[in-house]
């Protein structure tokens, strides 16, 4: 009887986990059908990781504050190897909801070999187009549609913003401790800033700090609006972890001020 009871309890708990995951509205990038629930693997550091994305999709987080101020496409980081889905994705989406924005977290290709970055870029481009053309149908605000990326996700949205500059670029760009933006102190051409207003935040002791510094400097030179913060300490990958280093706790409030300044 004890074994049966344990099995029932385990199944019940698993069922709750599945139900909670399915509470998130998730659509593939073709917008036609429900996307599968991704497998999230918890790490020893407490970071939930998605290690494989078979069906690139958007997880939708509408704000309860109406009318919405717009929608933000959120790209978690993970070095193009994994997606740090919780503290750089879903938690960020809920914070954006508090600020009056709808959010769409992008589940993009990772760990797909040499073609990973191109697949991820295709995913990001399709996601932005979907939000711009059909955001209203999805119940999301279209007053402004911005992009936000963490680490490798920052590289992804910077590249997306640059590539769409001659077409329909995002209305604003948020780079949280972006990686891979520079070489030898010079910003790479594929991610060079355009006229899109940018928010850039990094800690001095982040090994990728040169990317953020170089990007912000080029924004200044190009007279592109850029709200740049270089915190004294915080390391890399802090996002919205439950416990943040004191020096970087202010980033959500700084982001709030930046977004309000766009209105």
WOPEQUI-V787731 format. One record per pair of residues at least 12 apart in sequence whose ideal C-beta (glycine too) atoms are under 10 Angstrom apart, sorted by sequence separation. I is the first residue (numbers start at 1). GAP is how many residues later the second one is. D is the distance in Angstrom with one decimal. If there is no record, write none. Layout:
I;GAP;D  I;GAP;D
This chain:
22;12;9.1  26;12;8.2  38;12;4.9  39;12;7.5  76;12;4.0  77;12;9.2  93;12;5.3  108;12;4.5  109;12;9.3  149;12;9.6  161;12;5.0  181;12;9.7  200;12;5.1  216;12;3.9  233;12;5.9  234;12;8.7  235;12;9.8  239;12;9.2  240;12;7.7  24;13;8.1  38;13;9.3  39;13;7.4  61;13;8.6  75;13;8.4  76;13;4.1  90;13;8.9  92;13;7.7  108;13;8.6  109;13;8.1  110;13;10.0  132;13;5.7  147;13;6.2  157;13;7.7  160;13;8.8  178;13;8.3  200;13;8.8  202;13;9.4  215;13;8.5  216;13;9.2  232;13;9.4  233;13;8.2  234;13;5.2  235;13;8.6  238;13;8.4  24;14;9.8  38;14;8.2  39;14;9.9  74;14;7.9  75;14;8.3  76;14;8.7  89;14;9.1  91;14;9.9  106;14;8.9  108;14;8.7  109;14;5.9  131;14;5.3  147;14;6.5  161;14;9.4  202;14;8.7  216;14;8.3  231;14;8.1  232;14;9.5  233;14;4.5  234;14;3.7  22;15;6.1  38;15;6.8  39;15;9.9  58;15;7.9  59;15;8.8  74;15;6.0  76;15;10.0  90;15;6.2  108;15;3.9  109;15;9.9  131;15;9.8  146;15;9.5  158;15;6.9  200;15;6.0  201;15;9.9  213;15;8.3  231;15;9.6  232;15;4.9  233;15;7.7  234;15;9.0  21;16;4.8  38;16;8.8  58;16;9.5  74;16;8.7  76;16;8.0  89;16;4.4  107;16;8.1  108;16;6.3  131;16;9.4  157;16;6.3  175;16;9.6  200;16;5.0  212;16;7.4  231;16;4.6  232;16;9.1  21;17;8.2  36;17;9.9  38;17;8.7  74;17;10.0  75;17;9.9  88;17;9.1  89;17;8.4  106;17;6.5  128;17;7.3  147;17;9.5  157;17;7.7  158;17;6.2  198;17;7.6  212;17;9.0  213;17;7.1  231;17;4.9  234;17;8.8  21;18;9.7  35;18;9.7  36;18;7.3  74;18;5.4  89;18;8.5  106;18;6.3  108;18;9.6  128;18;9.8  157;18;7.2  175;18;9.7  198;18;7.8  212;18;7.4  231;18;9.4  18;19;7.1  21;19;8.0  35;19;9.4  36;19;5.9  38;19;8.0  74;19;5.7  108;19;7.8  128;19;6.7  154;19;9.2  157;19;9.9  181;19;9.7  200;19;7.7  229;19;8.9  231;19;8.0  17;20;9.8  35;20;5.0  37;20;9.8  72;20;8.6  85;20;7.3  106;20;9.4  107;20;9.4  127;20;9.0  154;20;8.4  155;20;8.8  158;20;6.2  173;20;8.1  191;20;8.8  231;20;7.8  34;21;9.9  35;21;8.3  36;21;8.1  38;21;8.7  72;21;8.0  74;21;9.9  106;21;5.0  154;21;4.4  157;21;8.3  159;21;9.2  173;21;8.9  198;21;5.8  209;21;7.3  229;21;8.1  33;22;9.5  35;22;3.6  37;22;9.9  74;22;7.4  83;22;8.9  85;22;7.7  105;22;9.7  106;22;9.1  147;22;9.0  148;22;9.3  153;22;9.1  154;22;6.1  156;22;9.2  158;22;8.9  159;22;9.1  178;22;7.3  193;22;6.4  197;22;9.2  209;22;9.8  229;22;7.2  17;23;9.6  34;23;9.1  35;23;8.1  83;23;8.7  104;23;7.0  124;23;7.8  145;23;9.1  147;23;4.4  153;23;8.1  154;23;6.8  155;23;5.9  156;23;10.0  158;23;6.1  173;23;5.0  174;23;9.7  175;23;6.5  176;23;8.5  177;23;9.0  178;23;9.2  179;23;10.0  188;23;9.3  191;23;10.0  192;23;8.5  193;23;8.8  196;23;9.7  231;23;9.8  35;24;8.6  72;24;5.2  83;24;6.6  104;24;9.6  145;24;9.7  146;24;5.1  147;24;9.0  148;24;8.8  149;24;8.4  150;24;9.2  151;24;9.6  153;24;9.9  154;24;2.8  155;24;5.7  156;24;9.3  172;24;6.3  173;24;7.1  174;24;7.5  175;24;6.9  176;24;8.3  177;24;6.8  178;24;7.6  186;24;10.0  187;24;8.2  191;24;7.5  193;24;9.9  195;24;9.9  206;24;9.3  30;25;9.6  71;25;8.9  72;25;9.9  83;25;7.3  106;25;9.9  124;25;8.7  145;25;5.9  146;25;5.3  147;25;7.7  148;25;7.7  149;25;7.3  150;25;8.6  151;25;7.5  153;25;8.2  154;25;6.4  155;25;4.3  162;25;9.8  169;25;6.6  171;25;7.3  172;25;4.9  173;25;4.5  174;25;4.6  175;25;4.7  176;25;5.4  177;25;4.8  185;25;6.5  193;25;5.6  194;25;9.6  206;25;8.9  229;25;5.8  29;26;8.5  30;26;9.5  31;26;9.8  50;26;8.2  59;26;8.5  70;26;9.7  83;26;9.7  104;26;8.5  144;26;8.6  145;26;5.8  146;26;4.0  147;26;5.8  148;26;3.8  149;26;6.3  150;26;4.6  151;26;5.8  152;26;8.4  153;26;8.9  154;26;8.3  155;26;6.1  162;26;9.4  169;26;8.1  170;26;6.2  171;26;7.9  172;26;7.3  173;26;7.2  174;26;8.1  175;26;7.3  176;26;7.9  177;26;6.9  182;26;9.1  184;26;9.2  188;26;9.2  192;26;6.6  193;26;4.8  198;26;6.5  199;26;9.4  200;26;6.2  201;26;8.4  202;26;8.4  203;26;9.2  204;26;5.8  205;26;8.9  229;26;9.6  28;27;5.3  29;27;5.2  30;27;9.7  31;27;8.6  49;27;9.7  51;27;9.0  69;27;9.4  72;27;9.0  83;27;5.9  104;27;6.1  144;27;4.3  145;27;8.8  146;27;6.7  147;27;7.1  148;27;8.0  149;27;6.9  150;27;6.7  151;27;6.8  152;27;5.6  154;27;7.4  162;27;8.1  163;27;7.5  165;27;9.3  169;27;5.4  170;27;9.7  172;27;7.2  173;27;8.6  174;27;8.1  175;27;8.3  179;27;9.0  181;27;8.2  183;27;9.4  187;27;5.0  188;27;9.8  191;27;9.8  192;27;9.6  193;27;9.6  195;27;8.0  197;27;7.3  198;27;6.9  199;27;7.7  200;27;7.1  201;27;7.8  202;27;7.5  203;27;7.4  204;27;6.8  205;27;8.2  206;27;9.5  209;27;8.6  227;27;7.2  27;28;9.9  28;28;6.9  29;28;6.5  48;28;9.8  50;28;8.0  61;28;9.6  80;28;8.8  82;28;5.8  83;28;9.9  143;28;8.7  144;28;6.8  146;28;6.6  147;28;9.3  148;28;7.1  149;28;9.7  150;28;8.0  151;28;4.8  152;28;6.8  162;28;6.2  163;28;9.3  165;28;9.3  166;28;8.9  178;28;9.9  179;28;8.7  180;28;7.7  182;28;5.6  183;28;9.6  185;28;8.4  186;28;6.6  187;28;5.7  193;28;9.2  194;28;8.1  195;28;8.7  196;28;7.2  197;28;4.1  198;28;4.7  199;28;4.7  200;28;4.7  201;28;4.7  202;28;5.9  203;28;4.5  204;28;5.9  205;28;5.5  206;28;7.0  207;28;8.7  208;28;6.1  227;28;8.7  26;29;9.1  28;29;4.9  29;29;6.9  49;29;7.0  53;29;9.8  61;29;7.4  68;29;9.2  72;29;5.3  74;29;5.6  75;29;10.0  76;29;6.9  80;29;8.4  81;29;5.8  82;29;7.1  102;29;9.2  124;29;8.9  128;29;8.9  142;29;10.0  149;29;6.7  150;29;9.1  151;29;8.7  158;29;8.9  159;29;8.9  162;29;5.6  165;29;4.0  177;29;5.4  179;29;4.3  181;29;8.4  182;29;5.1  185;29;5.8  187;29;9.8  193;29;5.9  195;29;5.8  196;29;8.5  197;29;7.4  198;29;7.2  199;29;8.1  200;29;7.2  201;29;8.2  202;29;7.2  203;29;7.4  204;29;6.8  205;29;6.9  206;29;6.0  207;29;6.2  208;29;9.6  229;29;9.6  27;30;6.0  28;30;8.2  51;30;7.8  52;30;8.9  53;30;7.2  59;30;7.5  63;30;9.5  69;30;7.4  70;30;8.5  71;30;6.5  72;30;7.5  73;30;8.0  74;30;6.8  75;30;8.0  76;30;7.8  78;30;9.9  80;30;5.6  81;30;5.2  149;30;9.5  158;30;9.2  161;30;8.1  162;30;5.7  164;30;8.7  165;30;7.3  177;30;9.7  178;30;6.9  179;30;10.0  181;30;3.7  182;30;9.0  184;30;9.3  187;30;8.2  192;30;8.3  194;30;6.9  195;30;8.4  196;30;9.9  197;30;8.0  198;30;8.2  199;30;8.3  200;30;8.8  201;30;7.4  203;30;5.9  204;30;8.1  205;30;5.7  206;30;4.4  227;30;7.9  26;31;5.3  27;31;5.7  47;31;9.0  51;31;5.3  52;31;9.5  59;31;7.0  61;31;9.3  62;31;9.7  63;31;9.3  69;31;4.4  70;31;5.7  71;31;4.3  72;31;5.1  73;31;5.3  74;31;4.8  75;31;5.1  76;31;8.6  79;31;8.4  80;31;7.5  81;31;10.0  104;31;8.3  125;31;9.9  159;31;5.4  160;31;9.2  161;31;9.6  162;31;7.5  163;31;9.5  165;31;7.5  177;31;6.1  178;31;9.8  179;31;9.9  180;31;6.6  181;31;7.4  182;31;8.2  183;31;9.2  186;31;9.8  187;31;4.9  193;31;4.9  203;31;3.3  204;31;9.7  205;31;8.4  206;31;8.5  227;31;4.7  26;32;7.1  27;32;8.6  49;32;9.0  50;32;6.3  51;32;8.2  61;32;3.9  65;32;7.5  68;32;6.6  69;32;5.2  70;32;7.2  71;32;6.8  72;32;7.4  73;32;8.2  74;32;6.7  75;32;9.6  76;32;8.8  78;32;6.3  79;32;9.5  80;32;8.6  120;32;8.3  124;32;5.3  128;32;6.2  132;32;9.5  158;32;8.5  159;32;5.0  161;32;7.7  162;32;6.0  164;32;9.0  177;32;7.8  179;32;5.8  181;32;9.6  182;32;4.1  185;32;9.0  186;32;8.5  187;32;9.3  192;32;9.9  193;32;9.8  202;32;8.2  203;32;6.0  206;32;9.1  226;32;9.8  227;32;9.9  25;33;8.8  26;33;5.1  27;33;7.0  49;33;4.4  50;33;4.2  60;33;8.7  61;33;6.5  63;33;7.4  64;33;6.9  65;33;8.1  67;33;8.7  68;33;6.5  69;33;8.4  71;33;6.1  72;33;9.5  73;33;6.1  75;33;6.8  78;33;9.2  102;33;8.0  120;33;9.0  123;33;8.6  124;33;6.8  127;33;8.8  128;33;9.2  155;33;9.0  158;33;4.1  159;33;9.7  161;33;6.3  178;33;5.1  179;33;9.1  181;33;6.5  182;33;7.3  193;33;7.5  201;33;9.2  203;33;7.4  225;33;9.4  25;34;7.3  26;34;7.3  48;34;9.5  49;34;6.9  50;34;8.4  59;34;7.3  61;34;9.9  63;34;4.1  64;34;9.3  65;34;8.4  66;34;8.9  68;34;5.0  76;34;9.6  104;34;8.2  121;34;9.7  125;34;9.4  157;34;9.2  158;34;8.5  161;34;9.7  162;34;8.9  177;34;8.3  178;34;5.8  181;34;5.2  187;34;10.0  202;34;8.6  227;34;7.8  24;35;5.1  25;35;4.5  47;35;8.7  48;35;8.9  49;35;6.6  50;35;5.1  61;35;7.4  62;35;7.5  63;35;7.8  65;35;4.4  68;35;10.0  81;35;8.3  117;35;8.9  120;35;9.3  121;35;6.7  124;35;7.8  125;35;6.2  128;35;9.9  129;35;8.9  132;35;9.9  133;35;9.0  155;35;9.2  156;35;9.3  158;35;7.8  161;35;5.2  177;35;6.6  182;35;9.7  203;35;7.6  24;36;7.5  25;36;8.4  48;36;7.3  49;36;7.2  50;36;9.7  61;36;5.8  63;36;8.0  64;36;9.4  65;36;8.5  80;36;5.0  102;36;8.8  104;36;6.8  116;36;9.8  120;36;5.8  124;36;4.7  128;36;6.9  132;36;5.8  155;36;6.4  158;36;9.9  175;36;8.5  176;36;9.0  178;36;10.0  182;36;9.1  225;36;8.8  24;37;7.7  25;37;8.3  47;37;5.5  48;37;5.4  49;37;8.9  63;37;5.8  65;37;9.5  79;37;10.0  80;37;6.0  83;37;10.0  102;37;7.9  103;37;8.7  123;37;9.9  124;37;9.9  132;37;9.8  154;37;9.0  161;37;8.2  175;37;6.6  178;37;6.8  181;37;9.4  225;37;9.1  21;38;10.0  47;38;8.8  48;38;4.1  63;38;6.0  102;38;4.4  117;38;8.4  121;38;6.1  125;38;7.1  129;38;9.4  132;38;8.5  158;38;9.7  43;39;8.9  47;39;6.9  48;39;7.9  50;39;8.8  62;39;9.6  63;39;5.3  80;39;9.5  101;39;9.4  102;39;5.1  117;39;8.1  120;39;9.2  121;39;6.9  124;39;9.2  125;39;7.4  129;39;7.9  131;39;9.0  132;39;9.7  46;40;8.8  47;40;6.5  48;40;9.8  61;40;9.2  62;40;4.9  63;40;7.8  80;40;6.4  101;40;7.2  102;40;9.2  120;40;9.8  124;40;9.8  128;40;8.1  158;40;8.6  175;40;6.7  205;40;9.5  41;41;8.4  43;41;9.2  46;41;8.6  47;41;8.7  48;41;8.7  61;41;6.7  62;41;8.2  100;41;8.8  104;41;9.2  106;41;9.2  128;41;8.6  175;41;8.9  48;42;8.6  60;42;7.5  61;42;4.3  62;42;9.5  101;42;9.6  106;42;10.0  110;42;8.6  117;42;8.5  121;42;7.6  128;42;6.4  158;42;9.6  173;42;9.8  203;42;7.6  205;42;9.3  206;42;9.8  40;43;9.0  48;43;9.9  60;43;7.8  61;43;7.2  101;43;8.3  102;43;9.5  104;43;9.9  105;43;9.8  106;43;9.0  204;43;8.9  41;44;10.0  42;44;9.0  59;44;8.5  60;44;5.6  61;44;7.0  101;44;9.9  108;44;9.7  203;44;6.8  38;45;8.2  40;45;6.0  58;45;9.6  59;45;6.9  60;45;8.2  75;45;8.5  101;45;8.2  103;45;8.5  108;45;8.3  203;45;5.9  40;46;7.6  58;46;4.5  59;46;4.3  154;46;8.7  173;46;9.8  202;46;9.2  38;47;7.3  57;47;9.7  58;47;6.9  59;47;8.1  101;47;9.7  106;47;8.0  154;47;9.7  201;47;7.8  57;48;9.1  58;48;6.1  59;48;6.7  75;48;9.1  105;48;10.0  108;48;7.1  154;48;9.4  203;48;9.8  57;49;7.9  58;49;7.4  75;49;6.5  147;49;8.8  201;49;9.3  202;49;9.9  40;50;9.8  56;50;7.5  57;50;4.8  58;50;9.9  96;50;9.6  106;50;8.4  146;50;8.6  201;50;5.2  56;51;6.0  57;51;9.0  73;51;7.6  106;51;9.2  146;51;8.9  148;51;8.4  150;51;10.0  173;51;9.5  175;51;9.5  55;52;7.9  56;52;5.6  75;52;8.6  96;52;7.9  199;52;9.3  53;53;9.5  54;53;9.7  56;53;6.2  146;53;9.1  155;53;9.5  158;53;8.9  172;53;9.0  173;53;9.2  174;53;9.4  175;53;9.4  201;53;6.9  53;54;5.1  73;54;5.7  154;54;8.7  177;54;9.6  201;54;7.7  53;55;6.3  54;55;9.1  73;55;6.0  93;55;9.6  151;55;9.3  172;55;9.9  199;55;7.6  53;56;5.5  92;56;7.2  152;56;9.6  155;56;7.9  199;56;6.1  50;57;6.7  52;57;8.9  53;57;6.1  73;57;9.3  151;57;7.0  154;57;7.7  158;57;7.1  177;57;8.3  179;57;8.1  201;57;9.5  50;58;9.7  52;58;7.2  53;58;8.8  73;58;6.1  92;58;7.7  154;58;8.2  177;58;8.8  179;58;9.8  199;58;9.4  200;58;9.9  51;59;7.2  52;59;6.5  53;59;8.5  72;59;9.3  73;59;9.8  177;59;5.7  199;59;4.5  50;60;7.3  51;60;6.4  52;60;8.7  71;60;5.7  88;60;9.5  151;60;9.5  177;60;7.1  198;60;9.0  199;60;8.1  49;61;9.5  50;61;9.9  70;61;9.8  71;61;9.3  88;61;8.8  89;61;8.3  154;61;9.0  176;61;9.5  177;61;7.8  197;61;8.0  73;62;9.9  88;62;4.1  176;62;8.8  177;62;8.7  197;62;10.0  199;62;9.6  56;63;8.1  87;63;8.7  88;63;7.5  117;63;9.1  176;63;7.1  199;63;9.7  56;64;8.5  71;64;5.7  88;64;9.9  89;64;8.7  176;64;9.8  197;64;8.4  58;65;9.6  70;65;9.0  71;65;9.9  88;65;6.8  197;65;6.5  24;66;7.7  53;66;9.1  56;66;8.3  57;66;8.9  84;66;7.1  88;66;10.0  53;67;9.1  56;67;4.2  68;67;9.7  71;67;8.8  83;67;9.9  84;67;7.9  56;68;9.2  58;68;9.6  72;68;9.8  84;68;9.4  24;69;9.4  38;69;5.9  58;69;5.8  71;69;4.5  72;69;9.8  83;69;9.2  84;69;8.6  121;69;9.2  53;70;8.2  56;70;7.4  57;70;8.8  70;70;8.5  71;70;5.3  82;70;9.5  83;70;8.2  36;71;9.9  56;71;7.8  60;71;9.8  68;71;9.2  70;71;4.8  71;71;6.8  80;71;9.6  81;71;8.3  177;71;9.2  35;72;7.7  58;72;7.1  68;72;7.0  69;72;6.4  70;72;7.0  71;72;8.5  72;72;8.7  73;72;7.2  74;72;9.7  75;72;7.2  76;72;9.8  77;72;7.1  78;72;8.6  79;72;7.0  80;72;5.1  176;72;9.8  58;73;7.8  68;73;3.0  70;73;4.6  71;73;7.6  72;73;7.7  73;73;7.2  74;73;8.1  75;73;7.0  76;73;8.1  77;73;4.0  78;73;7.1  79;73;5.2  80;73;9.3  117;73;9.9  67;74;6.8  68;74;8.6  69;74;6.3  70;74;3.3  71;74;5.2  72;74;5.0  73;74;4.7  74;74;5.0  75;74;4.1  76;74;5.8  77;74;2.9  78;74;6.0  79;74;10.0  177;74;9.7  60;75;9.8  66;75;8.8  68;75;7.1  69;75;6.7  70;75;6.0  71;75;7.6  72;75;7.1  73;75;6.9  74;75;7.6  75;75;7.1  76;75;8.3  77;75;4.7  78;75;7.7  80;75;8.4  176;75;7.3  62;76;8.7  65;76;9.9  67;76;7.6  68;76;9.4  70;76;6.7  71;76;9.9  72;76;5.2  73;76;8.7  74;76;8.2  75;76;9.4  76;76;8.6  77;76;4.5  79;76;9.8  80;76;8.4  27;77;9.1  29;77;8.7  62;77;5.6  63;77;9.2  69;77;10.0  75;77;8.2  76;77;5.3  77;77;7.0  174;77;9.9  29;78;9.3  60;78;6.4  62;78;6.4  63;78;7.8  75;78;3.3  77;78;8.7  96;78;9.7  25;79;9.8  26;79;9.2  28;79;9.4  29;79;9.2  60;79;7.5  61;79;9.2  62;79;8.3  74;79;7.7  75;79;7.7  77;79;8.8  176;79;8.8  58;80;8.3  60;80;6.9  73;80;9.9  75;80;9.1  76;80;9.8  24;81;8.7  26;81;7.9  75;81;5.1  174;81;6.7  58;82;9.5  75;82;5.4  92;82;9.6  73;83;10.0  74;83;9.0  73;84;7.4  92;84;8.5  174;84;7.8  75;85;8.6  151;85;6.9  174;85;8.7  150;86;9.7  151;86;6.3  172;86;7.9  73;87;8.6  150;87;7.6  172;87;7.6  88;88;7.7  150;88;9.4  151;88;8.8  88;89;9.8  150;89;5.8  172;89;9.9  150;90;9.7  172;90;6.0  171;91;7.4  29;93;9.0  29;94;6.5  29;95;9.6  31;95;9.5  29;96;9.4  30;96;8.1  29;97;4.4  73;97;7.3  28;98;9.6  29;98;5.9  72;98;9.0  31;99;5.6  71;99;9.9  72;99;9.8  75;99;9.9  77;99;8.1  80;99;9.5  29;100;8.8  30;100;8.3  31;100;10.0  71;100;9.8  72;100;8.5  74;100;8.8  77;100;8.0  79;100;7.5  80;100;8.9  29;101;6.1  70;101;7.2  73;101;9.9  75;101;9.9  77;101;8.8  79;101;9.1  28;102;9.7  31;102;9.2  70;102;8.8  72;102;7.4  74;102;9.9  77;102;7.3  27;103;8.4  31;103;6.0  31;106;8.1  27;107;9.9  31;107;7.5  148;107;8.6  27;111;7.3  25;113;8.5  146;113;8.1  25;114;8.6  144;115;8.6  146;116;8.4  144;118;6.8  144;119;8.5  143;120;9.2  77;131;9.9  95;145;6.2  94;146;8.6  92;147;6.7  93;147;9.8  91;148;7.2  92;148;5.7  88;149;7.6  91;149;4.1  87;150;8.2  88;150;9.3  89;150;8.5  90;150;9.2  91;150;8.4  87;151;8.0  88;151;4.2  89;151;9.3  91;151;8.9  87;152;4.0  88;152;7.5  84;153;7.1  86;153;8.5  87;153;5.0  88;153;9.2  99;153;8.0  86;154;8.4  87;154;4.8  98;154;8.5  99;154;9.9  84;155;6.8  86;155;8.9  87;155;8.1  86;156;9.9  95;156;9.9  96;156;9.3  99;156;7.5  100;156;9.4  84;157;9.7  87;157;9.6  95;157;5.7  99;157;5.5  79;158;9.8  98;158;8.9  101;158;7.2  77;159;9.0  78;159;9.0  96;159;8.6  100;159;8.4  77;160;6.8  92;160;9.0  95;160;8.4  96;160;9.8  99;160;6.2  100;160;9.4  95;161;9.3  99;161;8.6  77;162;8.0  76;163;8.1  92;163;9.7  96;163;8.8  72;183;9.9  72;187;8.8  70;189;8.7  47;190;8.0  69;190;7.2  69;191;9.0  45;192;9.3  47;192;8.9  70;192;8.9  69;193;8.9  70;193;9.6  47;194;8.0  69;194;7.3  46;195;7.6  45;196;9.2  46;196;7.8  46;197;9.7
